[in-house]
């Protein structure tokens, strides 16, 4: 189809490969029991070591600057790392591209940031949980992170925050009950891939992509968030494919500024206002006008009187009705 576009997002293959390499548990080389210093074990461990945690709680703020694995007993708080004093990330991973760290089967709690990844470090967070932090997971600079088979919950500011030129892959993971403004925030020139992700029950917006960021959202559920399900602004480029965006208190998908967005095969229903919304008159009281590009086809977007109807209408403005047709179409406002 001539109008179908794909954001020039290049992280999918690299990050999926990064995440799939370590799904299996690895043989322990160093075992740390409750009462022993985990930071001391990390500092003394050789590069590439596998550090295993027994059941217990470690009240430490960890810094990791070498490739290694920290392996606990699962995301059910059996092996819990709790920040001390809430003055630094519970776990900070920093280094160049050779700094490949796996956090497997641990629970992280009580820090201004649960897990911070900076520099060019690469981190895999698998079978783990992040709870009750300011930011759950923050990825910055040119770092990369894969979050798979894990959950992030009850954060005060954001569940996952990605900025600068960082890359993040959220696969088969749940981001829920964030109390701050945004559950997943992709900012600056960052890139994100969400596959089989669940973003639900957050106090405000589920996913925000802004500035020059890129995101690819596939086979995901964005449900019961307190404001918009997904909001895209700035010059961000976003593809949303085969996902359910339902029961959000405001709009299912809200678009503004000069965003480039592709919507294909989504179910956008039962939202408190519109299914798909442009931030411009007459849909909003504003002087701003959407100056981006929107294309899509074959989306299910029920109107007010239909089952699962969006409460103020399927789309606003009505020119967006092509999104629910089999043949699809485009709205091109680029200048």
C-alpha positions as a LaTeX table, in Angstrom:
\begin{tabular}{lrrr}
\hline
Residue & $x$ (\AA) & $y$ (\AA) & $z$ (\AA) \\
\hline
Unk1 & 0.00 & 0.00 & 0.00 \\
Unk2 & 1.61 & 3.21 & $-1.14$ \\
Unk3 & 0.87 & 5.19 & 1.99 \\
Unk4 & 2.01 & 2.62 & 4.51 \\
Unk5 & 5.16 & 3.76 & 6.30 \\
Unk6 & 7.41 & 2.14 & 8.83 \\
Unk7 & 9.35 & 4.20 & 11.32 \\
Unk8 & 13.09 & 3.79 & 10.73 \\
Unk9 & 13.39 & 1.86 & 13.97 \\
Unk10 & 16.38 & $-0.45$ & 13.91 \\
Unk11 & 16.57 & $-1.84$ & 17.42 \\
Unk12 & 14.13 & $-4.74$ & 17.11 \\
Unk13 & 16.48 & $-7.46$ & 15.90 \\
Unk14 & 19.42 & $-6.37$ & 18.02 \\
Unk15 & 17.46 & $-6.11$ & 21.23 \\
Unk16 & 15.48 & $-9.29$ & 20.72 \\
Unk17 & 18.72 & $-11.17$ & 20.15 \\
Unk18 & 20.16 & $-9.50$ & 23.23 \\
Unk19 & 17.19 & $-10.65$ & 25.27 \\
Unk20 & 16.98 & $-14.21$ & 24.01 \\
Unk21 & 20.56 & $-15.10$ & 24.76 \\
Unk22 & 20.10 & $-15.56$ & 28.49 \\
Unk23 & 16.59 & $-16.76$ & 29.25 \\
Unk24 & 17.94 & $-19.95$ & 30.84 \\
Unk25 & 19.53 & $-19.90$ & 34.28 \\
Unk26 & 23.31 & $-20.19$ & 34.32 \\
Unk27 & 25.60 & $-22.18$ & 36.58 \\
Unk28 & 26.54 & $-20.30$ & 39.76 \\
Unk29 & 30.16 & $-19.31$ & 40.24 \\
Unk30 & 29.72 & $-17.12$ & 43.32 \\
Unk31 & 26.94 & $-17.55$ & 45.90 \\
Unk32 & 25.91 & $-14.67$ & 48.17 \\
Unk33 & 23.85 & $-15.36$ & 51.30 \\
Unk34 & 21.78 & $-12.88$ & 53.28 \\
Unk35 & 24.08 & $-10.85$ & 55.51 \\
Unk36 & 26.95 & $-10.93$ & 53.01 \\
Unk37 & 27.73 & $-7.82$ & 50.92 \\
Unk38 & 26.48 & $-8.15$ & 47.37 \\
Unk39 & 28.47 & $-5.08$ & 46.27 \\
Unk40 & 31.65 & $-6.67$ & 47.62 \\
Unk41 & 30.91 & $-9.82$ & 45.61 \\
Unk42 & 30.33 & $-7.74$ & 42.48 \\
Unk43 & 33.55 & $-5.76$ & 42.98 \\
Unk44 & 35.65 & $-8.89$ & 43.48 \\
Unk45 & 34.01 & $-11.02$ & 40.78 \\
Unk46 & 35.84 & $-11.52$ & 37.48 \\
Unk47 & 34.23 & $-10.22$ & 34.30 \\
Unk48 & 31.53 & $-12.60$ & 33.09 \\
Unk49 & 30.92 & $-14.16$ & 36.50 \\
Unk50 & 27.52 & $-15.55$ & 37.55 \\
Unk51 & 26.62 & $-14.35$ & 41.05 \\
Unk52 & 23.72 & $-16.24$ & 42.66 \\
Unk53 & 21.61 & $-14.91$ & 45.51 \\
Unk54 & 19.98 & $-17.17$ & 48.02 \\
Unk55 & 16.69 & $-16.17$ & 49.64 \\
Unk56 & 17.02 & $-12.93$ & 51.56 \\
Unk57 & 17.04 & $-9.14$ & 51.52 \\
Unk58 & 20.05 & $-6.95$ & 50.69 \\
Unk59 & 19.86 & $-3.29$ & 51.77 \\
Unk60 & 22.40 & $-1.87$ & 49.33 \\
Unk61 & 22.81 & 0.52 & 46.41 \\
Unk62 & 24.76 & $-1.41$ & 43.81 \\
Unk63 & 27.09 & $-0.17$ & 41.08 \\
Unk64 & 28.00 & $-2.58$ & 38.27 \\
Unk65 & 30.67 & $-1.61$ & 35.75 \\
Unk66 & 31.66 & $-5.00$ & 34.29 \\
Unk67 & 29.88 & $-7.80$ & 32.41 \\
Unk68 & 28.28 & $-10.30$ & 34.81 \\
Unk69 & 25.03 & $-11.97$ & 35.87 \\
Unk70 & 23.16 & $-11.49$ & 39.14 \\
Unk71 & 20.76 & $-14.40$ & 39.51 \\
Unk72 & 18.13 & $-14.67$ & 42.23 \\
Unk73 & 15.33 & $-17.06$ & 43.08 \\
Unk74 & 12.51 & $-15.44$ & 41.12 \\
Unk75 & 10.37 & $-12.28$ & 41.03 \\
Unk76 & 8.37 & $-13.18$ & 44.14 \\
Unk77 & 10.58 & $-11.25$ & 46.59 \\
Unk78 & 12.64 & $-14.28$ & 47.60 \\
Unk79 & 15.83 & $-12.49$ & 46.51 \\
Unk80 & 15.21 & $-8.79$ & 47.13 \\
Unk81 & 17.55 & $-5.84$ & 46.73 \\
Unk82 & 16.29 & $-2.75$ & 48.55 \\
Unk83 & 17.84 & 0.65 & 48.16 \\
Unk84 & 19.44 & 2.20 & 51.23 \\
Unk85 & 18.35 & 5.74 & 52.02 \\
Unk86 & 16.66 & 6.42 & 48.63 \\
Unk87 & 19.58 & 8.63 & 47.57 \\
Unk88 & 20.87 & 6.61 & 44.59 \\
Unk89 & 19.57 & 3.98 & 42.17 \\
Unk90 & 19.13 & 0.59 & 43.75 \\
Unk91 & 21.17 & $-0.82$ & 40.84 \\
Unk92 & 23.25 & 1.37 & 38.53 \\
Unk93 & 24.88 & $-0.25$ & 35.49 \\
Unk94 & 27.42 & 1.87 & 33.65 \\
Unk95 & 30.08 & 1.14 & 31.05 \\
Unk96 & 30.85 & 0.71 & 27.38 \\
Unk97 & 29.28 & $-1.82$ & 24.99 \\
Unk98 & 31.26 & $-4.66$ & 26.53 \\
Unk99 & 29.40 & $-4.13$ & 29.81 \\
Unk100 & 26.67 & $-6.72$ & 29.29 \\
Unk101 & 24.79 & $-7.41$ & 32.50 \\
Unk102 & 21.96 & $-9.85$ & 33.20 \\
Unk103 & 19.62 & $-9.41$ & 36.18 \\
Unk104 & 17.64 & $-12.63$ & 36.49 \\
Unk105 & 15.06 & $-13.60$ & 39.10 \\
Unk106 & 15.44 & $-10.66$ & 41.48 \\
Unk107 & 13.12 & $-8.13$ & 43.09 \\
Unk108 & 14.29 & $-4.49$ & 43.21 \\
Unk109 & 12.64 & $-2.02$ & 45.60 \\
Unk110 & 12.85 & 1.37 & 47.27 \\
Unk111 & 15.02 & 3.77 & 45.32 \\
Unk112 & 14.63 & 7.02 & 43.38 \\
Unk113 & 15.43 & 4.71 & 40.42 \\
Unk114 & 15.11 & 0.97 & 40.64 \\
Unk115 & 17.50 & 0.06 & 37.80 \\
Unk116 & 19.51 & 2.76 & 35.98 \\
Unk117 & 21.41 & 1.90 & 32.79 \\
Unk118 & 23.79 & 4.54 & 31.42 \\
Unk119 & 26.80 & 5.00 & 29.20 \\
Unk120 & 26.73 & 2.33 & 26.49 \\
Unk121 & 26.02 & $-0.57$ & 28.84 \\
Unk122 & 23.63 & $-3.37$ & 27.82 \\
Unk123 & 21.33 & $-4.92$ & 30.40 \\
Unk124 & 18.84 & $-7.78$ & 30.33 \\
Unk125 & 16.19 & $-7.81$ & 33.06 \\
Unk126 & 14.45 & $-11.18$ & 33.02 \\
Unk127 & 12.07 & $-12.99$ & 35.39 \\
Unk128 & 12.34 & $-10.04$ & 37.76 \\
Unk129 & 10.22 & $-7.39$ & 39.46 \\
Unk130 & 10.78 & $-3.69$ & 40.17 \\
Unk131 & 8.55 & $-2.24$ & 42.88 \\
Unk132 & 7.90 & 1.00 & 44.73 \\
Unk133 & 10.61 & 3.21 & 43.21 \\
Unk134 & 10.52 & 6.74 & 41.80 \\
Unk135 & 11.44 & 5.58 & 38.30 \\
Unk136 & 11.27 & 1.82 & 37.88 \\
Unk137 & 13.79 & 1.46 & 35.04 \\
Unk138 & 15.66 & 4.40 & 33.51 \\
Unk139 & 17.83 & 3.99 & 30.39 \\
Unk140 & 19.96 & 6.91 & 29.17 \\
Unk141 & 22.91 & 7.97 & 26.99 \\
Unk142 & 23.42 & 5.20 & 24.39 \\
Unk143 & 22.61 & 2.31 & 26.74 \\
Unk144 & 20.35 & $-0.61$ & 25.88 \\
Unk145 & 17.96 & $-2.61$ & 28.01 \\
Unk146 & 15.70 & $-5.58$ & 27.46 \\
Unk147 & 12.89 & $-6.19$ & 29.96 \\
Unk148 & 11.27 & $-9.59$ & 29.51 \\
Unk149 & 9.01 & $-11.85$ & 31.59 \\
Unk150 & 9.13 & $-9.17$ & 34.27 \\
Unk151 & 6.95 & $-6.54$ & 35.94 \\
Unk152 & 7.30 & $-2.93$ & 37.03 \\
Unk153 & 4.71 & $-1.67$ & 39.50 \\
Unk154 & 3.81 & 1.05 & 42.00 \\
Unk155 & 6.38 & 3.59 & 40.83 \\
Unk156 & 5.99 & 7.21 & 41.85 \\
Unk157 & 7.10 & 8.94 & 38.61 \\
Unk158 & 7.43 & 6.51 & 35.70 \\
Unk159 & 7.63 & 2.77 & 35.22 \\
Unk160 & 10.10 & 2.83 & 32.30 \\
Unk161 & 11.87 & 6.01 & 31.17 \\
Unk162 & 14.06 & 6.03 & 28.04 \\
Unk163 & 15.96 & 9.13 & 26.94 \\
Unk164 & 18.94 & 10.43 & 24.94 \\
Unk165 & 19.73 & 7.83 & 22.23 \\
Unk166 & 19.03 & 4.81 & 24.41 \\
Unk167 & 17.21 & 1.69 & 23.22 \\
Unk168 & 14.73 & $-0.41$ & 25.20 \\
Unk169 & 12.84 & $-3.60$ & 24.44 \\
Unk170 & 9.86 & $-4.47$ & 26.63 \\
Unk171 & 8.70 & $-7.99$ & 25.80 \\
Unk172 & 6.06 & $-10.02$ & 27.63 \\
Unk173 & 6.33 & $-7.65$ & 30.56 \\
Unk174 & 3.77 & $-5.77$ & 32.66 \\
Unk175 & 3.96 & $-2.09$ & 33.62 \\
Unk176 & 1.19 & $-1.28$ & 36.06 \\
Unk177 & $-0.04$ & 0.93 & 38.88 \\
Unk178 & 2.41 & 3.76 & 38.19 \\
Unk179 & 1.35 & 6.77 & 40.24 \\
Unk180 & 3.26 & 9.39 & 38.21 \\
Unk181 & 2.42 & 11.00 & 34.89 \\
Unk182 & 3.58 & 8.32 & 32.48 \\
Unk183 & 3.95 & 4.54 & 32.75 \\
Unk184 & 6.35 & 4.26 & 29.76 \\
Unk185 & 8.02 & 7.47 & 28.58 \\
Unk186 & 10.16 & 7.48 & 25.42 \\
Unk187 & 11.84 & 10.86 & 25.08 \\
Unk188 & 14.56 & 12.77 & 23.22 \\
Unk189 & 15.94 & 10.55 & 20.41 \\
Unk190 & 15.37 & 7.27 & 22.23 \\
Unk191 & 13.83 & 4.19 & 20.69 \\
Unk192 & 11.55 & 1.55 & 22.14 \\
Unk193 & 10.06 & $-1.76$ & 21.07 \\
Unk194 & 7.03 & $-3.07$ & 22.96 \\
Unk195 & 5.88 & $-6.60$ & 22.09 \\
Unk196 & 3.29 & $-8.57$ & 24.06 \\
Unk197 & 3.53 & $-5.88$ & 26.74 \\
Unk198 & 0.77 & $-5.01$ & 29.20 \\
Unk199 & 0.46 & $-1.41$ & 30.36 \\
Unk200 & $-2.52$ & $-1.12$ & 32.67 \\
Unk201 & $-4.05$ & 0.46 & 35.76 \\
Unk202 & $-1.66$ & 3.41 & 35.75 \\
Unk203 & $-2.84$ & 6.66 & 37.31 \\
Unk204 & $-2.21$ & 8.81 & 34.24 \\
Unk205 & $-1.09$ & 8.04 & 30.65 \\
Unk206 & 0.06 & 4.58 & 29.61 \\
Unk207 & 2.66 & 5.34 & 26.91 \\
Unk208 & 4.07 & 8.73 & 25.86 \\
Unk209 & 6.44 & 9.14 & 22.89 \\
Unk210 & 7.75 & 12.64 & 22.24 \\
Unk211 & 10.43 & 14.84 & 20.70 \\
Unk212 & 12.34 & 12.80 & 18.07 \\
Unk213 & 11.81 & 9.43 & 19.70 \\
Unk214 & 10.64 & 6.28 & 17.92 \\
Unk215 & 8.49 & 3.41 & 19.14 \\
Unk216 & 7.10 & 0.20 & 17.71 \\
Unk217 & 4.17 & $-1.21$ & 19.72 \\
Unk218 & 2.92 & $-4.67$ & 18.70 \\
Unk219 & 0.58 & $-7.29$ & 20.15 \\
Unk220 & 0.29 & $-5.30$ & 23.35 \\
Unk221 & $-2.48$ & $-4.37$ & 25.80 \\
Unk222 & $-2.87$ & $-0.77$ & 26.96 \\
Unk223 & $-5.79$ & $-0.83$ & 29.35 \\
Unk224 & $-7.52$ & 1.10 & 32.11 \\
Unk225 & $-5.08$ & 3.97 & 32.39 \\
Unk226 & $-6.23$ & 7.16 & 34.07 \\
Unk227 & $-5.74$ & 9.45 & 31.06 \\
Unk228 & $-4.73$ & 8.49 & 27.50 \\
Unk229 & $-3.71$ & 5.00 & 26.53 \\
Unk230 & $-1.01$ & 6.24 & 24.13 \\
Unk231 & 0.02 & 9.85 & 23.47 \\
Unk232 & 2.40 & 10.84 & 20.67 \\
Unk233 & 3.78 & 14.34 & 20.12 \\
Unk234 & 6.76 & 16.30 & 18.91 \\
Unk235 & 8.27 & 14.77 & 15.78 \\
Unk236 & 8.05 & 11.25 & 17.14 \\
Unk237 & 7.56 & 8.29 & 14.81 \\
Unk238 & 5.38 & 5.47 & 16.12 \\
Unk239 & 3.91 & 2.25 & 14.71 \\
Unk240 & 1.06 & 0.62 & 16.64 \\
Unk241 & 0.11 & $-2.78$ & 15.27 \\
Unk242 & $-2.24$ & $-5.58$ & 16.41 \\
Unk243 & $-2.68$ & $-4.10$ & 19.88 \\
Unk244 & $-5.65$ & $-3.51$ & 22.21 \\
Unk245 & $-6.08$ & 0.02 & 23.54 \\
Unk246 & $-9.19$ & $-0.21$ & 25.70 \\
Unk247 & $-10.96$ & 1.23 & 28.73 \\
Unk248 & $-8.64$ & 4.19 & 29.17 \\
Unk249 & $-10.27$ & 7.13 & 30.96 \\
Unk250 & $-9.50$ & 9.71 & 28.26 \\
Unk251 & $-8.53$ & 8.90 & 24.68 \\
Unk252 & $-7.30$ & 5.58 & 23.35 \\
Unk253 & $-4.64$ & 7.24 & 21.16 \\
Unk254 & $-3.97$ & 11.00 & 21.18 \\
Unk255 & $-1.74$ & 12.59 & 18.53 \\
Unk256 & $-0.30$ & 16.07 & 18.28 \\
Unk257 & 2.41 & 18.31 & 16.86 \\
Unk258 & 4.30 & 16.76 & 13.91 \\
Unk259 & 4.11 & 13.11 & 14.85 \\
Unk260 & 4.30 & 10.33 & 12.24 \\
Unk261 & 2.04 & 7.43 & 13.20 \\
Unk262 & 0.97 & 4.12 & 11.64 \\
Unk263 & $-2.08$ & 2.25 & 13.02 \\
Unk264 & $-2.84$ & $-1.25$ & 11.67 \\
Unk265 & $-5.12$ & $-4.03$ & 12.97 \\
Unk266 & $-5.68$ & $-2.52$ & 16.41 \\
Unk267 & $-8.71$ & $-2.80$ & 18.69 \\
Unk268 & $-9.36$ & 0.68 & 20.12 \\
Unk269 & $-12.52$ & 0.50 & 22.22 \\
Unk270 & $-14.44$ & 1.55 & 25.33 \\
Unk271 & $-12.26$ & 4.57 & 26.01 \\
Unk272 & $-13.75$ & 7.42 & 28.02 \\
Unk273 & $-13.53$ & 9.97 & 25.21 \\
Unk274 & $-12.43$ & 9.20 & 21.63 \\
Unk275 & $-10.71$ & 6.18 & 20.19 \\
Unk276 & $-8.23$ & 8.20 & 18.08 \\
Unk277 & $-7.87$ & 11.93 & 18.66 \\
Unk278 & $-5.93$ & 14.79 & 17.09 \\
Unk279 & $-4.93$ & 17.59 & 19.44 \\
Unk280 & $-6.45$ & 20.44 & 17.37 \\
Unk281 & $-9.79$ & 22.25 & 16.97 \\
Unk282 & $-12.60$ & 21.23 & 17.11 \\
Unk283 & $-11.43$ & 18.22 & 19.10 \\
Unk284 & $-9.58$ & 20.36 & 21.68 \\
Unk285 & $-9.71$ & 23.97 & 22.78 \\
Unk286 & $-6.32$ & 25.03 & 21.45 \\
Unk287 & $-4.58$ & 27.08 & 18.77 \\
Unk288 & $-2.34$ & 24.15 & 17.89 \\
Unk289 & $-2.84$ & 22.13 & 14.71 \\
Unk290 & $-1.66$ & 18.63 & 13.88 \\
Unk291 & 1.11 & 18.94 & 11.27 \\
Unk292 & 2.22 & 15.35 & 11.07 \\
Unk293 & 1.38 & 12.22 & 9.14 \\
Unk294 & $-1.12$ & 9.50 & 10.05 \\
Unk295 & $-1.79$ & 6.32 & 8.10 \\
Unk296 & $-3.64$ & 3.14 & 8.92 \\
Unk297 & $-6.13$ & 0.46 & 8.04 \\
Unk298 & $-8.30$ & $-2.31$ & 9.41 \\
Unk299 & $-8.57$ & $-0.97$ & 12.96 \\
Unk300 & $-11.63$ & $-1.71$ & 15.08 \\
Unk301 & $-12.74$ & 1.63 & 16.56 \\
Unk302 & $-16.37$ & 1.43 & 17.76 \\
Unk303 & $-18.52$ & 4.55 & 17.73 \\
Unk304 & $-20.69$ & 5.75 & 20.61 \\
Unk305 & $-23.70$ & 3.50 & 20.06 \\
Unk306 & $-21.80$ & 0.38 & 19.08 \\
Unk307 & $-20.78$ & $-2.38$ & 21.50 \\
Unk308 & $-17.60$ & $-1.31$ & 23.32 \\
Unk309 & $-18.14$ & 2.16 & 21.89 \\
Unk310 & $-15.71$ & 4.95 & 22.67 \\
Unk311 & $-17.84$ & 7.29 & 24.74 \\
Unk312 & $-17.50$ & 10.50 & 22.69 \\
Unk313 & $-16.97$ & 8.86 & 19.32 \\
Unk314 & $-14.66$ & 6.63 & 17.32 \\
Unk315 & $-12.40$ & 9.40 & 16.02 \\
Unk316 & $-11.98$ & 13.15 & 16.18 \\
Unk317 & $-11.93$ & 14.78 & 13.68 \\
Unk318 & $-14.13$ & 12.69 & 11.43 \\
Unk319 & $-11.58$ & 12.76 & 8.62 \\
Unk320 & $-9.85$ & 9.94 & 10.50 \\
Unk321 & $-12.61$ & 7.45 & 9.73 \\
Unk322 & $-10.35$ & 5.81 & 7.13 \\
Unk323 & $-8.49$ & 4.17 & 10.01 \\
Unk324 & $-11.35$ & 1.70 & 10.48 \\
Unk325 & $-11.66$ & 0.73 & 6.82 \\
Unk326 & $-10.15$ & $-2.32$ & 5.18 \\
Unk327 & $-8.53$ & $-0.29$ & 2.40 \\
Unk328 & $-7.17$ & 2.34 & 4.82 \\
Unk329 & $-5.84$ & 5.76 & 3.97 \\
Unk330 & $-3.69$ & 8.61 & 5.16 \\
Unk331 & $-3.77$ & 12.12 & 6.54 \\
Unk332 & $-0.71$ & 14.05 & 5.42 \\
Unk333 & $-0.25$ & 17.49 & 6.99 \\
Unk334 & 3.53 & 17.62 & 6.62 \\
Unk335 & 4.84 & 21.00 & 5.51 \\
\hline
\end{tabular}
